[in-house]
Each structure stands twice: as C-alpha cells, then as structure tokens.
Amino acid sequence: MADFEEELRLDAEEEAREAEFISCNLPNDLKDKFSTDDILYMMNAIVDYYMESGVLDTKGADDDFVDINLETVAEYVCKKAAEENRGKFNPDDVFFVVQADMDFQEQCLD
C-alpha cells in the first residue's frame, strides 16, 4: 500500500495531467486565456459543484447515465471564482473548461 505522501504525489501528477489535457483541448482563442492555476482552480470548483449540487447522487433513466448541464456548472464556477476573488471569468469561456474536464473524466472511465 502506498503511503500518504506517495498518494499525494500521485494525485498531484493526475491533476497536472488533467490540467494539461484541458489546456490542450480548449479552443485556440482560449488556450492562452487561462493559466494552469486558473484551470486547477476551476477543476476544484467543478468538483465542489458536483458535491454540493448532489447531481451525482441522482440516477437518470439509464442507471449509468447522469445528465449534467455543463452551462450550469460553468456558471457555478464563475460565481464561486467571483465570490473568492479569483477573478471574473466568462461562463461562455469556462464552459469549454467544464466540457474538457468532463471529456477527461469520461476518458479515464474507458
């Protein structure tokens, strides 16, 4: 079993891979708009949304499918960023981060 420090290192490596994936999958006009720190912040805010909203606790018509409104998630991320003085993000831009995050998560399930 890996010790706690090893688990933290592995988590940090996974977050870095996810942030790189998201950055690489943004539209060209957004690639330089968000720093790695911005993307990491958004990734954490996305997780917060899923935990706070309970959206992952509900089941859709198909037990393996949960309908997530990416626009709602993007709006949540922008609102949270503003509340925490992380900056003013445009939900239309953040939508692409949320979408790339979802793509990364789905890729990891395959």
N, C-alpha and C positions, 0 to 999 in steps of 0.2 A: 504494500500500500504506500502510495506517495505521501510524503509528509506535507504539512500545511504550506510551507514555503514553496515546495515543488508545485502544489496545486495553484498557488497564487501566480507563479511564473507561467504555468500552462494557460491559466485564464487570461493573463496579460497578452500572451502570444496569440491566443484565439481572438481577443478583442482587436489586436493590431491587424490580424488577417482580415477580420470583418470590416474594419475601418478602411483598409486598402481596397477591398472588394467594392465597398460603397463608393469610394472616391473614384475608382476606375469605371464604375458603371453610371456615373452621373452624366447628364448631357454636357457636351463640350463647354457651353457657356456657363456652367455651374462648377466645373472642375476646380477652378481657382477661387471660387467664391467662399468655400468653407474650408477652414483649416482642419487638420487632423483632430485638434482639441474640440472644435465645433462638432465634428462628426461623432467623436466619442461621447460628448455631452448629449447629443441627440439620440444616440443608441441607448444611453441610460434613461433618458426621458421616455423613449418608446417603451422600454421595459416597465417603467413606472406606470405608463398609461395602461398597459395590459394587466398589471397587478391591481391597480386602483379601479379600473372600469369593470373588472370581473368578466370581460369578454371571453377569456379563455376558459372560464368555468361553465359557460353555457354550451349546449350542444345544438348544432344545426339539424336540418332534416336528415343529412347524412352524418352519422356519428363521427366520421373522420374529417369533417369539414366545418370550419367556423368562419362565418362571414365577418370580415374586418373592414370597416370603412377607412381606407387609408387617408382620405381627406380629413376625417375627424381626428385621426392620430396626429397628422401634421399640424392641425390647429391646436391640439393639446400641447405639442412640443413647443410651438411658438409662444403660446400663453405662458407656459412654465418658464421658458427662457426669459421672457419679459419680466415675470414676477421675481426671478432670481438674478436679475440684472446681468444676464449672459449675452444680451444683445437683442436686437429686433430683427427677427427672421421673417421672411415672406412665406406664408403657408404654401403658395404655389411652388416655391423652390424646395421647401422642406419635404413636400410630397415625394419628390424624387429620391430623397434620402430614405424616407419611410419605405418606399417601394423597393429600393435596393436592399434595405435591411431585410425585408420580407423575402426577397429572392435569395439572399444569403441563407436565411433560416431554412427555407424550403430545400435548397441545395444540400444542406447538411443532413436533412432527413432522408435523402435518396441513398 
